[in-house]
Amino acid sequence: MISAQKMRKINNQESQHSNLPTFFIGTANSPVFSRLSPYVGNEGKEAPISFRWQDHQLAFYATLNSDITPRGLDPPIPWDDPFPDYLPFRWQPSSSQIPAWQMTVGEASPNTLEMKRVSSRVPSVESTGMTAIYSSPTRSEELRNPEGRVGIAGKGLLPQYGGNTACIVVVERSGFSDVEEVLLLRGVRAQAQFPWFLCRHGKNCSQISCYKDLVREYCEQLIIANGETEMYDSAGLQRLLAAYNKYTHLGPVSDPINCDNAWLEATAVHFKIVSPFPSICSIEQMFTIKGGVTMWARLDDLPSMRKAHLVGLEAIHID
């Protein structure tokens, strides 16, 4: 069990932005200084993997740095806070880096949330540069990120405006040391994270009984993407699925991929394996993503973590 004190300590850890370039959002009379992630190009990135299961659509970013989005304001500025000269950057990544949902009769339409009017002056930032240009928006109203202004207009690398449903996969093991441990991914980011994927539920899905199957499909596609089909341990995957414990809906979460007009709405899916478990190495290999490595971290000594993923872990242990 994670103590409240430990959770507060981790939540208060500051992101390591000391070497990031500084810019401002707003006007000369009301600048808001911020720092932008340097990983805004396509280096080391691959096209996302999209696939279907029954009437669901799923997608994940093929490498650990493929979902890196420039961050303008950290922490975000609430929409209710006055900021009349707010002028976010419009980052336009290549369309090949963005998962694309197919619209069919059997699928749920994008979330219809409160529409808010935004400024018609939006500077555009191409993925290969930082030159701001003024252009008219494609529409005068946009959906607003519940966490507030993050300094990046539009939807960035997310497939749709508004909420984008996602699953965060929490694999916990017990009996291998004196404290429970969780499987994490480490890579170019300072923060560790859990494996995760985007999911568009079918129109008639209850969003209750599908999660174990979605994780199975995700794992199988991840193995294919990593070119490890010859080493595929189907028995190990079945043992993992048998360790399914529960899911916890998190709702909108604060995450580095969020933009002003698109954000993640996550569900944490929990698996708990108990010693003896003969497929530990297979599980580690199964969740490995290009550009990252897997590691087990003690619940009483977690590294700095991606905020939404830490919230998911906390919710699992509180629920």
Number of C-alpha atoms within 10 A of each C-alpha: 11 16 12 10 9 13 17 10 11 16 15 9 12 9 13 11 14 8 10 13 11 13 12 19 21 17 12 9 7 13 14 17 12 19 18 20 16 14 18 23 17 16 9 13 18 17 17 19 20 20 15 14 13 8 16 19 19 24 23 24 25 22 21 24 22 24 22 21 25 24 22 25 20 15 13 17 15 14 14 8 9 9 14 10 14 19 22 25 29 25 27 18 19 15 12 11 21 23 21 17 17 9 10 11 10 14 18 16 13 15 13 10 11 10 12 11 11 17 15 15 16 22 21 21 20 17 16 13 11 13 10 14 13 12 12 11 16 8 9 12 15 23 22 25 25 18 19 19 26 25 27 28 26 26 25 28 25 24 19 19 21 28 26 20 20 24 27 24 25 24 24 21 23 16 13 13 10 8 14 20 22 19 21 25 22 20 17 12 17 14 15 23 25 25 21 22 20 23 22 21 23 19 14 11 15 9 12 11 11 12 19 21 12 21 21 15 16 26 18 18 20 22 21 13 16 16 11 14 13 8 11 16 17 11 12 18 19 12 16 22 17 13 18 18 14 16 24 19 16 19 13 19 21 21 16 19 17 28 32 27 25 26 30 25 20 27 24 27 24 23 20 19 22 12 11 10 15 11 15 16 11 17 19 16 17 22 25 22 22 19 16 18 15 21 14 16 18 17 18 14 12 18 17 19 22 19 19 22 25 19 18 26 25 17 16 20 12 10 8
